[in-house]
């Protein structure tokens, strides 16, 4: 995550622009410090995604226990593209697009001649992940115009503008990482950038058996544990701290009342944290946790209510046969 130098990177026929410096390193540091001084302590899940974190997550998506990715892809493979957009002069904006494997299933349904009229804007906070994805994508679809955007899409949606018809894609159940109120505000913010006839395709992980949910975040290989702990390595670089990942245990469980999986890092002993940005007495007691991620699960009523709050109509809900996952096509009226 480079918050210091705005740069433009030529990636074959594509361009990648880093907009994170517009937020600034100081803002990122302040967000982290505020979270570590909070009770309970927290770190925003977006800080998972440095190069190593992105690679670990990509590996997680291939695990037997991690059903969301394979289930969503099974829906995308049979999704009628023309039911979403007519492919005519459209900008496809994918938020959190560090992995191209899902959008590729979408793009391969489009005839080559129509690809010439499409512009694809992948937006992700991880420059290395975005760069690798874009390189592979332009080899697969050389006719496609690609402009990558390194940004925090929660706070920098103004970067995607213009009057062309748009299809926003927010795949992978990432909407579940936001608190319920923040999710409403986020979708509302996107809605305000949309014109009548624009579409928004969002992936929602559905409520299901607790055993299935908890297994997905506690894989036997320990990849999710490594992914969770790696956030401390990212924080160390940003705030010059001395967290040791071996001092923490990975914890993931389903909060029935909040309808969400929670991921935490639990201290195995009393720990003193050193950083020029933290108070001198900053520390974590044995058994205390740092809350690193939520993954909310949704029922159909939640999905429809989210659309209503954002003044978007639910045009169609595409689900697998088990109703484990849904791709929802919202429509700007």
C-alpha positions as CSV (number, residue, x, y, z in Angstrom):
1,X,0.0,0.0,0.0
2,X,1.7,3.2,-1.2
3,X,0.2,6.3,0.3
4,X,3.2,8.5,-0.5
5,X,3.8,8.7,-4.2
6,X,1.1,9.2,-6.8
7,X,2.2,7.5,-10.0
8,X,0.9,6.3,-13.4
9,X,2.0,2.9,-14.4
10,X,1.8,1.6,-18.0
11,X,0.8,-2.1,-17.9
12,X,0.9,-3.2,-21.6
13,X,-2.1,-1.5,-23.2
14,X,-3.5,-0.7,-19.8
15,X,-2.8,2.2,-17.4
16,X,-2.8,2.0,-13.6
17,X,-3.0,5.2,-11.5
18,X,-2.3,5.2,-7.8
19,X,-4.7,7.6,-6.0
20,X,-3.9,6.5,-2.4
21,X,-1.6,9.5,-1.8
22,X,-4.7,11.8,-2.2
23,X,-5.8,10.3,1.1
24,X,-2.3,10.5,2.5
25,X,-0.2,8.4,4.8
26,X,-1.0,10.5,7.8
27,X,-4.7,9.8,7.4
28,X,-4.0,6.1,7.2
29,X,-1.8,6.3,10.3
30,X,-4.4,8.2,12.2
31,X,-7.1,5.6,11.4
32,X,-4.9,2.8,12.6
33,X,-3.9,4.6,15.8
34,X,-7.5,5.5,16.6
35,X,-8.4,1.8,16.2
36,X,-5.6,0.6,18.5
37,X,-6.5,3.1,21.2
38,X,-10.2,2.1,21.0
39,X,-11.9,-0.3,23.3
40,X,-12.2,-3.0,22.0
41,X,-9.2,-2.5,19.7
42,X,-9.7,-2.8,16.0
43,X,-7.9,-2.6,12.7
44,X,-9.8,-2.0,9.4
45,X,-9.9,-5.1,7.2
46,X,-8.7,-3.1,4.2
47,X,-5.2,-3.3,5.7
48,X,-5.1,-7.1,5.0
49,X,-4.2,-6.5,1.4
50,X,-0.6,-5.9,0.9
51,X,1.1,-8.2,-1.6
52,X,1.4,-11.2,0.8
53,X,-2.1,-10.7,2.1
54,X,-3.6,-10.6,-1.4
55,X,-1.7,-13.8,-2.3
56,X,-2.9,-15.5,0.9
57,X,-6.5,-14.6,0.3
58,X,-6.3,-15.8,-3.3
59,X,-5.1,-19.2,-1.9
60,X,-7.9,-19.1,0.7
61,X,-10.5,-18.9,-2.1
62,X,-9.4,-22.3,-3.4
63,X,-9.9,-24.1,-0.2
64,X,-12.7,-26.7,0.2
65,X,-14.0,-25.0,3.3
66,X,-14.2,-21.6,1.7
67,X,-17.5,-21.9,-0.2
68,X,-18.1,-18.2,-1.1
69,X,-15.8,-17.9,-4.1
70,X,-16.6,-21.2,-5.8
71,X,-20.4,-20.7,-5.2
72,X,-20.3,-17.2,-6.6
73,X,-18.4,-18.4,-9.6
74,X,-20.9,-21.1,-10.2
75,X,-23.6,-18.4,-10.5
76,X,-21.4,-16.2,-12.7
77,X,-20.8,-19.0,-15.2
78,X,-24.5,-19.3,-15.9
79,X,-25.4,-15.6,-15.4
80,X,-27.1,-14.2,-18.5
81,X,-24.9,-11.2,-19.2
82,X,-27.5,-9.5,-21.4
83,X,-29.9,-9.5,-18.5
84,X,-27.5,-7.2,-16.8
85,X,-26.3,-4.9,-19.6
86,X,-26.6,-4.8,-23.4
87,X,-22.8,-4.4,-23.7
88,X,-23.2,-1.2,-25.7
89,X,-20.7,1.5,-24.8
90,X,-20.6,0.7,-21.1
91,X,-18.1,1.3,-18.4
92,X,-17.6,-1.6,-16.1
93,X,-16.4,-0.5,-12.7
94,X,-15.3,-3.4,-10.4
95,X,-14.7,-2.4,-6.8
96,X,-12.1,-4.6,-4.9
97,X,-10.9,-6.2,-8.0
98,X,-7.6,-7.7,-6.9
99,X,-8.5,-11.0,-8.5
100,X,-9.7,-11.1,-12.1
101,X,-11.1,-14.6,-12.0
102,X,-14.7,-13.5,-11.5
103,X,-14.9,-10.6,-13.9
104,X,-13.3,-12.9,-16.5
105,X,-16.3,-15.2,-16.3
106,X,-18.4,-12.1,-17.1
107,X,-16.3,-10.8,-19.9
108,X,-15.9,-14.1,-21.8
109,X,-19.6,-14.0,-22.5
110,X,-19.2,-10.8,-24.5
111,X,-18.5,-11.0,-28.3
112,X,-15.1,-9.6,-29.3
113,X,-16.7,-6.8,-31.4
114,X,-18.7,-5.6,-28.4
115,X,-15.6,-5.7,-26.2
116,X,-14.3,-2.8,-28.2
117,X,-17.0,-0.6,-26.8
118,X,-16.4,-1.5,-23.2
119,X,-14.1,0.2,-20.8
120,X,-13.1,-1.7,-17.6
121,X,-12.1,0.2,-14.4
122,X,-10.8,-2.2,-11.8
123,X,-10.4,-0.5,-8.4
124,X,-8.4,-2.0,-5.6
125,X,-6.3,-0.8,-2.6
126,X,-3.5,-3.3,-3.4
127,X,-1.2,-2.1,-6.2
128,X,0.6,-5.4,-6.6
129,X,-2.6,-7.4,-6.8
130,X,-4.2,-5.0,-9.2
131,X,-1.1,-4.9,-11.4
132,X,-0.9,-8.7,-11.6
133,X,-4.6,-9.0,-12.3
134,X,-4.5,-6.3,-15.1
135,X,-1.5,-8.0,-16.8
136,X,-3.3,-11.3,-17.0
137,X,-6.6,-9.7,-18.0
138,X,-5.3,-7.8,-21.0
139,X,-3.6,-11.0,-22.3
140,X,-7.0,-12.7,-22.1
141,X,-9.0,-9.8,-23.6
142,X,-6.6,-7.7,-25.7
143,X,-9.6,-5.8,-27.2
144,X,-10.7,-4.5,-23.8
145,X,-9.7,-1.0,-22.7
146,X,-8.5,-1.2,-19.1
147,X,-7.7,1.6,-16.7
148,X,-6.7,0.4,-13.2
149,X,-7.3,2.6,-10.2
150,X,-5.4,2.1,-6.9
151,X,-7.7,3.6,-4.3
152,X,-9.7,3.2,-1.2
153,X,-13.1,2.9,-2.9
154,X,-15.0,3.6,0.3
155,X,-13.7,7.2,0.3
156,X,-12.6,7.8,-3.3
157,X,-15.6,7.0,-5.5
158,X,-15.4,10.4,-7.1
159,X,-12.5,9.0,-9.2
160,X,-15.0,7.2,-11.4
161,X,-17.1,9.7,-13.3
162,X,-18.4,10.4,-16.7
163,X,-21.7,10.2,-18.5
164,X,-21.3,6.8,-20.2
165,X,-23.6,4.0,-19.0
166,X,-22.1,2.2,-16.0
167,X,-22.2,-1.3,-14.5
168,X,-20.8,-1.3,-11.0
169,X,-19.6,-4.7,-9.7
170,X,-19.0,-5.4,-6.0
171,X,-18.3,-9.1,-6.0
172,X,-17.0,-11.6,-3.4
173,X,-19.5,-10.7,-0.6
174,X,-17.2,-7.7,0.3
175,X,-20.3,-5.8,1.2
176,X,-20.5,-8.0,4.3
177,X,-17.2,-6.5,5.6
178,X,-19.0,-3.2,6.2
179,X,-21.1,-2.5,9.3
180,X,-24.8,-2.5,8.4
181,X,-25.1,1.3,8.5
182,X,-21.9,1.8,6.6
183,X,-23.1,-0.7,3.9
184,X,-26.3,1.4,3.5
185,X,-24.3,4.6,3.2
186,X,-21.8,3.0,0.8
187,X,-24.5,1.7,-1.6
188,X,-26.3,5.1,-1.3
189,X,-23.1,6.8,-2.3
190,X,-22.7,4.6,-5.4
191,X,-26.4,5.2,-6.2
192,X,-25.8,8.9,-6.2
193,X,-23.1,8.5,-9.0
194,X,-25.4,6.4,-11.1
195,X,-27.7,7.6,-13.9
196,X,-31.1,6.1,-14.7
197,X,-30.5,2.8,-16.5
198,X,-27.2,2.1,-14.8
199,X,-26.7,-1.2,-12.9
200,X,-25.0,-2.4,-9.7
201,X,-24.2,-6.1,-9.3
202,X,-23.4,-7.0,-5.7
203,X,-22.4,-10.4,-4.1
204,X,-24.1,-11.3,-0.9
205,X,-23.2,-14.2,1.4
206,X,-26.5,-15.7,2.8
207,X,-27.3,-16.8,6.3
208,X,-26.8,-20.6,6.6
209,X,-25.7,-23.3,9.0
210,X,-23.2,-22.0,11.6
211,X,-20.9,-25.0,11.1
212,X,-20.5,-24.2,7.4
213,X,-19.9,-20.5,8.2
214,X,-17.3,-21.1,10.9
215,X,-15.4,-23.8,8.9
216,X,-14.9,-21.3,6.0
217,X,-12.9,-19.0,8.3
218,X,-11.1,-21.7,10.3
219,X,-9.5,-23.9,7.6
220,X,-7.5,-26.9,8.6
221,X,-4.4,-25.7,6.7
222,X,-4.3,-22.5,8.8
223,X,-4.2,-20.1,5.7
224,X,-6.9,-17.9,7.2
225,X,-5.0,-17.7,10.4
226,X,-1.9,-16.6,8.5
227,X,-4.0,-14.1,6.5
228,X,-5.4,-12.6,9.7
229,X,-2.0,-12.3,11.4
230,X,-0.4,-10.8,8.4
231,X,-2.4,-7.6,9.0
232,X,0.1,-6.9,11.8
233,X,3.0,-6.9,9.4
234,X,1.2,-4.3,7.3
235,X,0.5,-2.2,10.4
236,X,4.2,-2.5,11.4
237,X,5.3,-0.9,8.2
238,X,2.7,1.9,8.3
239,X,3.1,3.0,11.9
240,X,6.7,1.6,12.5
241,X,5.4,-0.7,15.3
242,X,6.8,-4.0,16.6
243,X,3.9,-6.4,16.6
244,X,5.0,-10.1,16.5
245,X,2.5,-12.3,14.8
246,X,3.6,-15.2,17.0
247,X,2.1,-13.4,20.0
248,X,-1.4,-13.8,18.7
249,X,-4.0,-16.5,18.0
250,X,-6.5,-16.4,15.2
251,X,-10.1,-16.4,16.3
252,X,-13.1,-16.6,14.0
253,X,-16.7,-17.3,15.1
254,X,-20.3,-16.6,14.1
255,X,-22.1,-13.8,16.1
256,X,-25.7,-15.0,15.9
257,X,-27.2,-11.8,17.1
258,X,-25.3,-9.6,14.6
259,X,-25.5,-12.3,11.8
260,X,-21.8,-12.1,11.0
261,X,-18.6,-13.9,11.2
262,X,-16.1,-12.0,13.4
263,X,-12.3,-12.3,13.0
264,X,-10.1,-11.4,15.9
265,X,-6.4,-11.6,17.0
266,X,-6.2,-12.7,20.6
267,X,-3.0,-11.9,22.6
268,X,-1.4,-15.0,24.1
269,X,0.4,-12.9,26.7
270,X,0.7,-9.4,28.0
271,X,2.3,-7.3,25.2
272,X,3.9,-3.9,25.1
273,X,3.6,-2.2,21.7
274,X,6.2,0.2,20.6
275,X,5.5,2.8,17.9
276,X,6.4,6.6,17.5
277,X,2.6,7.1,17.0
278,X,1.3,5.3,20.0
279,X,1.1,6.3,23.6
280,X,4.1,5.1,25.7
281,X,1.9,2.9,27.8
282,X,0.2,1.2,24.9
283,X,-0.2,-2.5,25.4
284,X,-2.5,-5.5,25.1
285,X,-3.3,-7.8,27.9
286,X,-3.3,-11.6,27.7
287,X,-6.7,-12.6,26.2
288,X,-7.5,-9.2,24.8
289,X,-8.4,-9.1,21.2
290,X,-7.9,-6.9,18.1
291,X,-11.1,-7.0,15.9
292,X,-9.9,-7.3,12.3
293,X,-12.9,-8.2,10.2
294,X,-16.6,-8.7,10.1
295,X,-18.3,-10.7,7.4
296,X,-22.1,-10.1,7.6
297,X,-24.5,-12.6,6.2
298,X,-27.8,-11.6,4.6
299,X,-31.4,-12.7,4.2
300,X,-33.4,-11.6,1.2
301,X,-35.3,-9.0,3.3
302,X,-31.9,-7.4,4.2
303,X,-31.0,-7.2,0.5
304,X,-34.2,-5.6,-0.6
305,X,-34.1,-3.1,2.3
306,X,-30.5,-2.1,1.4
307,X,-31.7,-1.3,-2.2
308,X,-34.7,0.7,-0.9
309,X,-32.5,2.8,1.3
310,X,-30.2,3.6,-1.7
311,X,-33.2,4.2,-4.0
312,X,-32.2,1.2,-6.2
313,X,-34.7,-1.4,-7.4
314,X,-33.9,-5.1,-7.2
315,X,-34.2,-6.2,-10.8
316,X,-33.2,-9.9,-10.2
317,X,-31.6,-12.1,-7.6
318,X,-29.4,-14.9,-8.9
319,X,-28.6,-17.7,-6.4
320,X,-27.2,-21.2,-6.3
321,X,-29.4,-24.1,-5.6
322,X,-28.6,-24.2,-1.9
323,X,-29.2,-20.4,-1.5
324,X,-25.8,-20.1,0.0
325,X,-24.8,-17.1,-2.1
326,X,-26.6,-14.5,-4.2
327,X,-25.6,-12.0,-6.9
328,X,-28.1,-9.2,-6.9
329,X,-28.8,-7.0,-9.9
330,X,-29.8,-3.5,-8.6
331,X,-31.2,-1.0,-11.1
332,X,-31.2,2.8,-11.1
333,X,-34.7,3.9,-12.0
